[in-house]
Amino acid sequence: MTGDQMIELCRQHTLFEWSAQSQVDPIPVARARGIYFWTPEGKRFLDFNSQLMCVNIGHGDERVVRAIQDQAAELAYANPFMATEPRARLGRKLAELCPGDIDVFFFTNGGAEANENAIKLARWATGRHKILARYRSYHGATGAAITLTGDPRRWAAEPGMPGVVHVLDPYHGIERGWESAAASLTMLEEVIQLEGPDTIAAFILETVTGTNGVLVPPDGYMQGVRELCTKYGILMICDEVMSGFGRTGEWFAVDHWKVVPDLLTMAKGLTSAYVQLGAVGMRRGIADLFRDKVFYGGLTYNSHPIGCAAALATIQVYEEDGLIEKARRTGAVMRELLADLQRRHPSVGAVRSIGLFGIVELIRNPQTRQPMAPFNGTSDEMAALGRFFRQEGLYTFVRWNSFYTNPPLCITEDELREGFTIIDRGLEIADRAVTP
Ligand SMILES: Cc1ncc(COP(=O)(O)O)c(C=O)c1O
């Protein structure tokens, strides 16, 4: 098929997500390798977003492809009441990688289902029903997960699941900026008291918030949340669907702060999206509750053998190629490149990164710090910047007044600089809109 044929048929017979269908303008993709992907006509894109912040090991790694092929040939599927070798091996491997005594896993199809099951586990384990979540968050598009989500993607799904209470996080947008960990924790404790600690089962949070702005928590925040949760018997659920598997330069972002949540959800980088798989990991004490009590959860594709085999092969790639340390090293270079953009471009209001998880926030006025596009909106300049990136063969995620720098962890320093050269030129578009 040509690219145009793909686009036409996809638009005619399939729905694109989070969009009015008349507005979508998809890139047709035919193949991908390493940090690049190509259209059927051979236009090459540097993938500066690892697709949807998920292809962490890079595209087309033959070690994973082979593992998928071998597993498909040997045993493509067994129902989830059965035991299989990839399921057994993956459970053991994740127990080794996850922090503390998180060593029991329930496998799902992706991140949203991992969060759905985390919520169920927390409610059963505590006998309480409320769940605290944050406004600047995304936890998935299914029933409970979209209710937990704090950002505007939730609005159309309201009222959603009862019992979810949203709290503010330490970041208040480009104009107001950050508050301290201490101030944010004081607010959180006040909400806990006002809601009634004995009614709250869990607090779910993205360890490093993803699509709401690569929000790296101020030091002390994660430890403080852990202490408050412990103090009030509330389970701490860390959503590491995006921040897990090396994205931040550690296996899991919680490892930066040495915090052990009660439940940890993952997907994306678990298989680098070669096939779909998610999981919720739980501390041994939570798993033990289900020794004699029924675990009321199930999915036809729970512990799918091909998903588990792909995850095992992907984890082996992280290990063999030292990708976690590489993300940390290349991440240090990216931090410098981001800082350099901020020094030279008046439109750059803020840059943030941890490992190879990065974002640039644009402003149109350095005094008022008015964002280049409003909250939940776009602007001519942001749209023009998106078009420029596309024309220059740089793929990344442009959202509101921001764009992301989240390349596959296998990217070299030179390739990273190649991407930043395009960004540097593109920012001239935004700079022209800045009022001095
Ligand atoms: C932090 C976070 N949680 C959950 C999800 C949902 O995962 P999925 O789309 O696999 O259901 C996402 C997806 O982007 C995410 O970024």
The ligand as a Gaussian input file, in Angstrom:
#p B3LYP/6-31G(d) Opt

LIG

0 1
 C        1.560000       6.842000      33.328000
 C        0.631000       6.039000      32.481000
 N       -0.223000       5.182000      33.058000
 C       -1.062000       4.433000      32.345000
 C       -1.110000       4.516000      30.987000
 C       -2.072000       3.675000      30.212000
 O       -1.426000       2.632000      29.583000
 P       -2.134000       1.874000      28.344000
 O       -2.308000       2.876000      27.266000
 O       -1.156000       0.781000      28.024000
 O       -3.422000       1.334000      28.835000
 C       -0.243000       5.388000      30.322000
 C       -0.269000       5.505000      28.857000
 O        0.255000       6.397000      28.259000
 C        0.649000       6.172000      31.092000
 O        1.477000       7.040000      30.511000

